[in-house]
Amino acid sequence: MSPSLLWAIKLRIRREELSPTFAGDDRDRIKDVAYLVGEALTRAAAALPDNVMEEAPLLENIGLYRPPLTGIDMELYRHPMRRQKLAESIRMQRAKLQEGSQK
């Protein structure tokens, strides 16, 4: 995170302590500043041109799309209950094998 951004946020927190932007003595200054910073960052990000996504070096390395899930059982991937049943079945089989090896 940019030290300049942190410094600006710290200054805004100090300003809110001295002269609050929002009315009310029970206001949380940190939450108020977080709201203001979040709004400003969101507006700035929305204003960026679309080609910024293509020019970002990190995105160039990792790509915009998730790689294909090779070697994954898609039925188990899509259905959590089936995964849970399979896990329970494996646990029961392991328990039986451990009982057999202890005898």
ZAMARGU-4260 file (C-alpha; in steps of 0.2 Angstrom, whole numbers, plus 5000, padded with zeros to 4 digits):
<rodrens>
0) 5000/5000/5000 | 5006/5017/4996 | 5014/5027/5010 | 5007/5043/5003 | 4989/5035/5003
5) 4991/5030/5021 | 4998/5047/5026 | 4983/5056/5017 | 4971/5044/5027 | 4980/5048/5043
10) 4978/5067/5040 | 4959/5064/5036 | 4957/5055/5052 | 4965/5070/5062 | 4954/5082/5052
15) 4939/5072/5057 | 4944/5073/5075 | 4945/5092/5075 | 4931/5096/5063 | 4919/5081/5059
20) 4912/5080/5042 | 4896/5071/5048 | 4885/5076/5062 | 4884/5068/5079 | 4895/5066/5094
25) 4893/5047/5094 | 4900/5045/5076 | 4915/5033/5073 | 4928/5044/5065 | 4938/5029/5058
30) 4922/5022/5050 | 4917/5039/5043 | 4935/5041/5035 | 4934/5023/5029 | 4918/5027/5020
35) 4925/5042/5012 | 4941/5034/5007 | 4931/5019/5000 | 4920/5030/4990 | 4935/5040/4983
40) 4944/5024/4978 | 4929/5016/4970 | 4925/5031/4960 | 4944/5032/4954 | 4944/5014/4949
45) 4927/5016/4940 | 4935/5030/4930 | 4950/5021/4924 | 4949/5016/4905 | 4946/4997/4902
50) 4963/4995/4893 | 4971/4997/4911 | 4966/4979/4914 | 4976/4973/4899 | 4991/4984/4904
55) 4993/4979/4922 | 5009/4969/4924 | 5001/4958/4937 | 4986/4953/4926 | 4998/4950/4912
60) 5006/4937/4922 | 4991/4929/4930 | 4978/4932/4916 | 4960/4938/4917 | 4952/4921/4916
65) 4953/4906/4928 | 4963/4891/4920 | 4953/4876/4916 | 4951/4864/4931 | 4959/4848/4923
70) 4959/4832/4934 | 4944/4838/4944 | 4928/4828/4946 | 4916/4841/4940 | 4901/4832/4948
75) 4909/4833/4965 | 4915/4851/4962 | 4897/4857/4958 | 4888/4847/4972 | 4894/4850/4990
80) 4882/4836/4997 | 4890/4823/4985 | 4907/4829/4992 | 4901/4827/5009 | 4894/4810/5007
85) 4910/4804/4998 | 4921/4811/5013 | 4910/4802/5025 | 4911/4786/5015 | 4930/4788/5015
90) 4931/4791/5034 | 4920/4776/5037 | 4932/4765/5026 | 4947/4772/5035 | 4940/4768/5052
95) 4936/4750/5046 | 4954/4748/5040 | 4961/4755/5056 | 4950/4743/5066 | 4957/4728/5055
100) 4975/4733/5057 | 4973/4734/5076 | 4967/4717/5078
</rodrens>
